[in-house]
Every structure is written in structure tokens, then in C-alpha cells.
Amino acid sequence: MTRSDTQPALYCLIPAAGTGSRASGSAAGAPPKQYQPVAGKPMVMHTLAAVSGVTRLKRCMVVVPAGDTFLSMILAAKPAFVVADCGGATRAASVLNGLNRLLAGGARRTDWVLVHDAARCLVTTSLIDALIDACQDDEVGGLLAHKLPDTLKREQNGRSVTTIDRSDKWLAQTPQMFRIGALVTALEKAGDGVTDEAGAMEGMGLKPKLVEGGAQNFKVTYPEDFALAEAILRSRA
């Protein structure tokens, strides 16, 4: 991972402090979702493999909860990756803590950061590169997203009452790429309730750029998602 010192640096931040309760169900002692096996590896390792292929990144920080040592030894010999045990109670808090840790470590507020979900293990290096290409000269930044393919309904008391126009609807994905300083300001203003970085930026009156991601860049969320992710990863292999 290299860059020219004359250009803003590119960092990656992966929040991995959640427990993944929707994926684990009620199984006692189940590991966090990002550490559960998919196609022979912990899910997060597929995510990190895609990130490691992005040669323009200066560093990738994985944010984990205090006391979580799962990745520390695995990534100890990989200087381009840093594990930070500053995870918060929410995704937004983990991202904000990670951004402040990047700044404390020498990153500049004008540098770019790509925030990516650990559980989007099907992302590819080429998708990440496409986002960088589309956003590196943009005033705001942007995110990978996928145009909504299905008919969208509004529900009332368990019944469909309205069909909503889907022509301008997108499913937000990650990575999401913004300037570090601007994102810190946006997250501080938005608070813990914001569910993605683009939402925080929108709260500042900004309009992030939408970059086509693709149907396979989904977030592994429910138990049935594991089988689909495994099938896709094995088909790629």
C-alpha cells in the first residue's frame, strides 16, 4: 500500500466491534459474526483480502472492542493493517473513535478514509478501486450503492397499502469514502443514531456521490446469508 506524498493519503477503516446478534440468533457463546467461518476462513479475512489488494491505501485500521485479540496476532506481521481496540457501543461510535485514532497517528483531516463493513465480505478490490476513481476528485465523496431492483411497498397493519416509485431508490453499501475531517464533524453532529457515514454527511447538507456497487456486495446479516456468501466465494475460487 503506497501513495505519493503530494496527494491526500487514502486510509481504510473497518468497524468490527459488533456482536452480529441477527446472524448468531440465540446460540450461546457464538462468536461475533465477523469471525464466523465462511468458505474456510473467518468472514473478516475475506474482507481484508480484498482491501489488501488496493495499492493506493496507506493503511487499514480495524476497530475492535477492548480486549478483543482475535485479529491482533493474525495481522501482526502485516504493517499495512492496524488493529485498534477502541470500538464503541454503536457503529457510529466505533467509526468516530477509529477516525480520531487515525488522526492521532498522523493522518490529516484532508486525507480520505474509506469506511467498510467487516461483514461485506464479498467486496472486491476492483469495486474499491472503482469507488476511489469516482470520488478522489469529488468535493464531497461518495459510496458504493445498488439500484433497488424490487418493487417497494409501504405497509400498514401487516398489509400493503402503497407501491412506492423505486426509480430513484438505492441500497447503500460500503465502502463509503469521505475526507477524515469532514466525516468527524458530521458524525459528531449526527450522534450515535446514524446508520452510515453518508447519512451523517447528508445531515450536514452535503450530497454524496452514488457509485454502482453490485448485488453481490451485500452485508451478511441473517443466518441464510452465510450460505449465499459461501457459494459466491467458492465460485470465485
N, C-alpha and C positions, 0 to 999 in steps of 0.2 A: 504494500500500500504506500504509494508515494504521491507527491504533489509538487508543483512549482511554488516557491516562496513568494512569488509575485502575485499569486492568485489566492482568493479566500480558501481556507482549508475546508475539507469535507470530512465530517465525522458521522458515525452511525451510533445510535443509542437504541438499545433493545431492553424495554422494561420486561423483566421476568420475575416479578415479585408476587404474582397472583397465585391462588391455590387451584383455580380451574374447577370450582365446585360443580359446574354444569357438566363437565366432562367426566368427573370422577364419580358422580352420583353419590350414593350413600356408603360406598365402600370404605370401611375404616382403615386408616393407615395408607390409603392410596397416595402415591407421590404426586406432587404438583403436575398439572397437565403437561407443562413444557418438558418434563423429564420422563414422561411415559414413552415406552418404545413404539416407534413407527418404522417399518421396513428395516428392522435390525439395529436401530440407533435411537437414543433419546431424541425426541422431536426437535428440541432446540439445536441439536447438532446439524440437522439438515438446513435449518435457518442460517446458522453460522457458516456453513459450507458455501451457500450462495453469496453471502456477504463477503467472504474471504476472496472471492473472485473479482471483486470490484477494485481495480488497481488504483483508482483515484482517491480512495479513502485514506485518511491519515491514521485514524484509529477507530475502533469499535468498542464501545462500553456496554457491558451487560449489567443491568441493575437488578440485584437480588436482595432478598430480605437479610437483615442482620443475622449472622450465624449460619447462613447457607453457604456451604463449602463445596457443593456438587461440582461446579464449573472451575473452581479455583485451580485445582491440580491439573485438570484437563487442559486448560488454557495457559498454564504457567510458562510453557515453552513457546508461546505464540505472542511476541511482543506487540503485534498489531491489535490484540484483544486485551481489554482490561475488565476485571470483574469488580464492581463497586457494590458494597453491602449497605446501600442507602435507600433500599426500597421503602415506599410509603404504604399507607393504608388503602390508597386508591391508585389507579393507573396514572392519573394526572399528577398526583404527589410523587410517584416514582420517577416520572419523566422530569418534573421540575427539579427534584433532588439530583438526578443524573446530570441535567444541564448545568446546575451550579457546581457539581463536581468537575465537569469538563472545564468550566471557566477557571476554577481554582487550579486546575492542572495545566493551564497555559493556553487554552482555546480563547479565541477572540469573539466578541459579541457579533462581529460582522461575518464570522465563519458560518458555513452551512452545517446543519445537522439533519440527518435522515432518521426519523423515528420509525421503528418497525416492530410489529408484534412478534414475540417469540413463537406464538402458535400459528403464524402464517408460514409454515414450513415448506410450502410449495412455491414460494417466490423463487425467481431465477436471477442469476447475475445479469442477464440481458434485460430483464424488466427493471432492475435497479438502475442500470446504466441508462435506459430509456428515460427514466424519471429525471436523472441528473442532466441529461442532454436537454430535456424540455424546460427545466427550471433554473439552470445555473445562471442564466442572464435575465431571469424574470424579477420584477420588482418585489413580488410578494413571496413566491414559491408555490408549491402545489403538492398534489398527492396522486397516487395511483387510485383508480376507481373503475367501476364496471357499470355500463348502462343497464338499468333494470330490465331484465328480459321477460318478466312475467306480468300478467295483468294484476293491478294493485287495487285492493278493496279496502273500504272503511267499514269497520264492524260496530255494531250496536246490539248489546244483549245477545251476543253469540250469532248474530245474523248479518249478512252482507247488506248494507244499505246504500252504498255508493261505489261506483267504479271511478277510480282516480286516474287522470291523464298521466301516463308514465313517460311521455316523450322527453321530459326534462329531468327525469329522476335517475340518480346514480347511486350505486352501492359504494360507500367509502371503503378503501383498502389502505394498506401501508406497503412500502414506506410513505411517509409524509415529510416533505423537505422544506425547511424554513431557516432563516437566519437565527442563530442562537439567541442573540439579544432580544429580537422581536418576539420570539417564542416564549422566552422567560417572562417578558412583560405581559404577554397575552394570557399565559397560564396563571400568573399571579392575579390578574384581574378576573379571570373566569372562575377560579376556585376548583374544588375537587369534583364538582358535579359534571364537568365537561368530559365527554367520552372520547374525543380525539383532538389532535392538535389543530386540524383545520377548523373545528368548531370554535376553539379558542381564538384563532386568528379572525374568524368571521365576527366574533364578538367585538373585535377592535375595528370593525367596519371594513375589513380587507376581504378580497375575493381570491382565494387560492385557485391555482390553475388545475384543471382536471386532466389527467393523463391516463389513457386507456391501460388498464392492468390485465384483465382477463378473468374468465370464470374459474380457472384453476387456482388463482391466488386467494383462496378463501381461508377464513380463520377456523381452525379446528376447535370446535366449541362443544359439540354433543358427542356421546359415545359412538353414534353411527358415522361421524365424520372421520374417525380413525381408520376405518376400513377403506373409505374412499381415498384418503390421503395415502395409505399404504399401497393401494392399487396403482395410483398415479406415479408414485415414486419408483415402484418396481418396474413399471412400464418404461420409465425413463432410463432406468439402469440397463 
